[in-house]
């Protein structure tokens, strides 16, 4: 079971360290739920794949087929969640 920590930081929205601790930026709660889901699934996939290589993106796509749309929306709207 991963450890989940809520943090106060400007960026990033989330991270997963080599020990499996997932950190989520508290500001993400201001985003629509489908963007929260993207950040959480993105970090959960890091429990298996450390970097952002082809295997990582393939696994993310298998778990969230529309991740590219959500990722782009988070990039567009993210500065508004302050």
Secondary structure by P-SEA (a helix, b strand, c coil): cbbbbbbbccccccccccccbbbbccccccccaaaaaaaaaaaaaaaccccccaaaaaaaaaaccaaaaaaaaaaacccccc
